[in-house]
Amino acid sequence: MALILSATIAFGQALSKDEIKAQKRQAKALMVVAKDAEKLITENPAAALDNVKACIESPLVNNDPYVWFIAAKSRKAIVEKENAARAAGAQIDMDKFYSNCSRLIFELEKCDSLDNAPDAKGKVAPKYAEFIKEGLYENRNQMYNGGSFYYNKGNYAESYNQFAKFVTLTDHHLLKDAITPAEKVYNVNAAYNAVLCGMRLEDYAKVLEFADIALADESKAGNIYRYKASAYEALGDTVKWVELLKDGVVKFPEDPFFYQTLIQHYDKAGDSSQLDKLADELIASNPANPLFVYLKGYIAQQKNDMDTAMEWYKKTLEIDPSYVNALRNVALSYVAKAQEYSTKQSSVKLDRAQIKKDKEVISGYFKEALPYFEKLRELVPEKKDLWLNGISQCYYNLNMQDKLKEIESLAQ
């Protein structure tokens, strides 16, 4: 073996006849090593694998599928031995175990690739298809388990590799018919986990690689859209990023992330007309959707056009009287008007008649706000941050002392 490994081959150079003969002898010797390794597998698979390494590292023979067959067969025996020990209750090195499973998949695929290469006459006559198929099928699930193992350890790069392999093996030509529809269901969750790894690694190409597969899980679709949006933004693809955000507004109308991000984007670009245009298009497509009407109010509010905002919020409530955000924003708008009016008058010297009139105007705003806050309290009593402070202001300014005492007790 030492003699074989010490030889230096100068590839890419013209070889003499003697050098060619020497290479042939070395290749023949290496194939003997591979055959001897095969004999060791049953008794000592680790030794067999160690011996065949010289063959898989040598360009003289590592394009022969037999070499990779021996490597895979040796490692498969190691994995099976470790699995048997684990089933019997023994503690094994799980990092090493999943590493072996991953390497076994690689060796099987390498063997398959070479096994399906045409010979000198252009014919393809695979010899190891059944062995490869069995090994891939048996160890595919370990890629999912390994992905979870490495994710929990914080090794997101290796976790991604294993989840990704679990998914891609579904389309392997030897496994297409072997993997049942029930087994393919797990692809979606594995793809989602691969996306999570990509986000952890801030490797956004990885995020996008499996995001569309993960979208099959409707319960996670909103998150996937967020991750895709983050990926396109990070990669500098503004066009796809904006398209995705617009699509997200339609598909996930209750998630403020999409329209809030669009608002920020267009505000930063000084192009709020694009957002107005989007809102108009959304309303035209579905005028009964309260979110799309609400969005018009929200846009106006960002421009500090409170009267227009209130108009659209009230239109939202005509469609859905229980629309929480519209209720709160209308109520807060009236409070803001009261405060604004009070601030303006406080700097002006007024007579008693004017003071009385101003008090009536301010009270009028709080009277308008109160039913909206009370409706909020009725709808979401547990979300005190949405109504408690506002309703207290209304009771105070309207001199509703009994109500004020009751509401103040809730703040304690």
Salt bridges, closest charged atoms under 4 A:
ASP36 OD1 - LYS39 NZ 3.88
GLU38 OE2 - LYS73 NZ 3.68
GLU80 OE2 - LYS76 NZ 2.63
ASP95 OD2 - LYS153 NZ 3.09
GLU107 OE2 - ARG75 NH2 2.77
GLU107 OE2 - ARG103 NE 3.31
GLU109 OE1 - LYS165 NZ 2.84
ASP112 OD2 - HIS172 NE2 3.48
ASP112 OD2 - HIS173 NE2 2.80
GLU134 OE2 - LYS76 NZ 3.08
GLU138 OE1 - LYS76 NZ 3.55
ASP203 OD2 - LYS206 NZ 2.89
ASP212 OD1 - LYS228 NZ 2.82
ASP217 OD2 - LYS220 NZ 2.98
ASP247 OD2 - LYS251 NZ 3.02
ASP255 OD1 - ARG226 NH2 2.81
ASP276 OD1 - LYS296 NZ 3.92
ASP276 OD2 - LYS303 NZ 2.80
ASP280 OD1 - LYS296 NZ 3.00
ASP307 OD1 - LYS337 NZ 2.71
GLU311 OE2 - LYS315 NZ 3.52
GLU340 OE2 - LYS344 NZ 3.69
GLU406 OE2 - ARG377 NH2 2.69
